[in-house]
Amino acid sequence: MGPPVKVVAAFLASFGVGYFGYFFVDAPALNWLASLTKPALTPSDGTYAVLWLMAYGAMATALAIAWTKEPRPSHLEGWVRFFFVQLLFNACFLMFFFGLHAVLIAFITLLFLGFMVLSLAVTATEIDRRSAYLMGAHFLWIVFNGYLTINIWLLN
């Protein structure tokens, strides 16, 4: 696979997860979410959606940068595989939280996701620091979502 195909695949995979998650954010899910007591610092629905899009963009860019890096670091293939595993956990969070309303399971999923994203950020420093910074930003977003999720569980 050439670099242009890898860049397109990185964006399609990352935003594809978001698109998959969008299927769980329907009118009943939004009504359920509106009925919950939410913690301080909870962004508006529109702001939350924009922040998720930015997170998917950061992830996609991190993958595109790392995947097309020359010369190829020895652990790049493992890093890319692990990246796709964390995408699966991103999708699971959306499904558990919005689709199944399983807030505690969604939080536990975020714990695993946070570990994976932090691991990707740390190991990306050996590939390209830009990917590390982008994954680090995504890690902070996961931490913020963890704060929101655990507090929604505790308050409801």
N, C-alpha and C positions, 0 to 999 in steps of 0.2 A: 504494500500500500504506500503510495507516494505521499509527500507532505500535504498537498492540497486536500487529498481525500481524508487524511487523518484530521485535519482542521475541521472539515465539514462533519466528519463522524463525531468529533469531540462535542461540537455544538448540537448536533442532532441528538446524541445520547443524553447530554445534560438537560437540554430543554425538553427532550422526550419524557424524562422523568417528571418534570414539572407538568407537562401536558397530561400524563397519566394521573398525577395527583389531582389535577383539575376535575377529573371525573367524580371525585369524592367530595368536592366543594360545590354541592348543589344547593338548591333553595332549602330543603330540610336541614342540611348540615349548617347552613348559615343561620337559620332560625334557632337551631340548637345552640350554636355558638353565642348568638345574641342573648339567649336566656341565661347564660352562665355569669357568675360573678367573676370578674377578671381582676388581676393584680394591677398595681400602679405600673406605669410605663407601657401599658398595652397600647400598641399603635392602632390607628383606625384600620378598617378592613382594606381600604385602598392603599394605604401606606404599607401594610403588611404584604400585600400582593406585589407591590413594586420592589420591596426589599427582597422577597423571594426571587423575583426575576433577576435582580442584581446578583444574588448569591449564585444562581444557575449560570449567569454570565461569567462570574469570577471562576467558578469550577471549570466551565468549558474552556476558558482562556488558559487556566493553569494546565489542563490536560493538553491542549493544543501546543502550548509552549514546550512542555516536557516531551510529548510524543514525537515532536519534530526536531528535537535537539540533536545536533551533530557536533562532535562525535557522540555516538550513543553510549551512555553510561551502562555499565554491566548489569545493574539492577533495574533498568528502565522497564523491561517487560513485566517484571513482578509488580513494579509501581503502578503500571497501567492496569494490570489485572485487579489490584487492590482498589484502585480508583473506581472501577466498575462495580466492585462489591459495595463500596460506600454509596454509590448511586442507588443500588438496590435498597439499602437501609433508608436513604432519603425517601424513596417511594413508599416503603413500609411505614415510616412515620406518618406520612400524609394519609395513608389508608387507615392506620389505627386511630389517629386523632379525629380526622374529619369523617371518614367512612363508618368506622365501627364505634366511635365515641369512647374508645378504650384509652382514656387519658393516661393512666398509670403505665400501661404497656407502651404507649407512645413515648412517655418519658424514658422508660428503660431502653427503648430503641434509640432515643437521642443520646443516652450514655454510651452505647456501643458506637453510634455514629460519631460522636465527639472524639472517642478514642481513635477511630479510624482516620478522621480528618486531621487530627493532631499528628498522628503517625505519618500521614502523607505529607503534611507541611514540613515536618522535621526531615524526613528522607528526601524531600524535594530540594533541600538546600544543596545536595550533592549533584543534582541534575541542573537546576536553574533557579536562582534566588527569586526571580519573578513568580514562578510557580509556587514557591514556598510562601511568599507574601500573600498571594491570592488565596491559597489554602488556609493560611493563618487567619485571614479576614473571614473566610467561611467558618472556621472554627469559632471565632467570636460570635458569629450569627447563630451557630448551634448552641453555644452557651446561653445566649439571650433567649432562644427558643426553649431551652431547658428551664430557665427561670420562669417563663410564661407558663409552660406546661405543668411543672410541679405545683406552681401556685394555683393554677386553675383546678388541679386535682384536690389540693388542700382546701380551697375555698368553696368547693362544691361537693 
